[in-house]
Amino acid sequence: MSDSEPDAIERLMDEFVARLRRGELPSISAYEAAHPQCAEQIRDLFPAVQAMEQVALRRKGQCSLQAFPTGTPGRLGDYRIIREIGRGGMGIVTTFKLSLCYC
């Protein structure tokens, strides 16, 4: 892409959210493959965006829990999701481990 990376990831995220809101289930790995220059940011951001959209749609009564893939994303930013502890009307509780790289 000729745009700067922040603009590119923002545009891709807007497209991803629009597709989710239309009821589609876009593949995060397909976005990574189609946009390798943004793959790391897509891996870090899109699972969280997808989870937030799921919560928003459930609050509006527009989707069921099964509308999105089950399970937890493997990573959320610098954090690695370990396991789900509990689930309820307000969200999902997970344990996590901060993974920092001092390279």
Secondary structure, 3 states (H helix, E strand, C coil): CCCCHHHHHHHHHHHHHHHHHCCCCCCHHHHHHHCHHHHHHHHHHHHHHHHHHHHHHHHCCCCCHHHCCCCCCCEECCEEEEEEEEEECCEEEEEEEECCCCC
